[in-house]
């Protein structure tokens, strides 16, 4: 500590980590600032306590190891340096990805993004609750006019996912310098970080004239305020580590025949999303993306255990480095009792069409499997060999009892060629000599998800799942969300469960380094996106924009390897 420092009375700085800490603040004189700043009467905060960046221990700063006082001991300093995983993650966060700019899209905060707490499967999703408006952080000062990097304190004005609208302290109600920033990037720090690392805190030059004593100003403004927990950056880094590794073997749905599964290898992991390549593919081009919590992937042996169709691999033995992904890595479904009243082959229900996620269709239970799994076929659109039957668990939020759409004012897509419209279930069951699945067999749980109509998010286009797009929640029916892709027509909307791992908060792509697709742009004749061309699917009685050909694509696969199921020439 500089001998020119002045001891300021203690004040309470509340940390969002749930406990308060009494921190002694010292305001350094200009003599203690870097030479380039010594001529300016600017404050430099120095906290008497420091937090070890390796183990998290809090202690007296002067007793910490090394000149930077970042670690409590030599062992912590060495351990941190050798921790290549954390270093690589931090380096990846610092790499800018040429992607969509949410800041301009969100504007001054009138457009709201869904809170991070709505997405339990994303990094920090279960520990975001204390991050709120009013929290103070230390950020780079882009209005200093100095050649070196300096920092200043800013407050959160608005939250949209991982993004925060920040305002520098001292601007009061002036929003001229407000800016959007991802709270999980390395440039965001809790109050006290600058002092612990010897970084200068410098007020923005455009407001220097507003205050003659910045020391007193900061003490007054920060008293009783909240900041990020001291281990916030460490938690972010840890939450970006995932258990799935390259060359792990899994069972996944066969994109050419939805009714069966195949073995695939994990080729890439980004933010919990897996790029999977079928085991028999030698050049790695036969791939698709899904999240590690997706119901489409399972442990090796799952298909045989429940009686699901499985395509055996022609690969004779595992290659070096390959191993079966441990069963504990996969999402567990609830156990069910199938001994009493249960689903039976031929029962009718309503289901989201896996080949057209904007439609809820009349469907039939085609086969009852073990452990609560069902093979479902969409009435009027099934292949003769049942190759497009799809496996849903009985607790799946994508299947509904007959009458669900009518009760909730959702358009039910009738079977192709069905002429007795509008479809009425009583008449349809009588005509097809069938019965509806009992209502009590369906999942009735509706979690307190926190989504609201109009909220922005980043969503996977499940028809081209390598793409994550700017999207909006347009409707909520219990736990079901209607997702609209900004800039595209409503016919490309998708029904998605509120707990789907294919939904992400604003800023997720930036955090993980994944490319975010911008909204389509109206060129005057059609809607286009730089890297995205929408596929056209059957919409019941709705006509296709493509005048001659209708295509049916399997879900969850890369656009260059989509499987063509049916081609039907229009009359």
Secondary structure, 3 states (H helix, E strand, C coil): CCCCCEECCCEEEEECCCCEEEECEEECCHHHCCHHHCCCCCCCEEECEEECCCCCCEEEHHHCECCCCCECCHHHHHHHHHCHHHHHHHHHHHCCCCCCCHHHHHCCCCCCECCHHHCCCCCCCCCCCCCCCCCEEEEECCCCCCCCCCEEEEEEEEEECCEEEEEECCCCCCCCCCEEEECCCCCCEECCHHHHHCCCECCCHHHHHHCCCHHHHHHHHHCCCEECCCCHHHHHHHHCCCCCCCCEEEEEEECCEEEEEEEEEEEEEECCEEEEEECCCCCCCCEEEEECCCCCEECCCHHHHHCCEECCCCCCCCCCCCEECCHHHCCCCCCCCCCCCCCCCCCEEEEEECCEEEEEEEEEEEEECHHHEEEEEECCCCCCCCCCCEEEECCCCCEECCCHHHHCCCCEECCCCCCCCCCCHHHHHHHHCCCECCHHHCCCCCCCCCCCCCCEEEEECCCCCCCEEEEEEEEEECCEEEEEECCCCHHHCEEEECCCCCEECCCHHHHHCCCEECCCEECCCCEEECCECCCCCCECCECCCCCCEEEEECCCCCHHHCCEEEEEECC
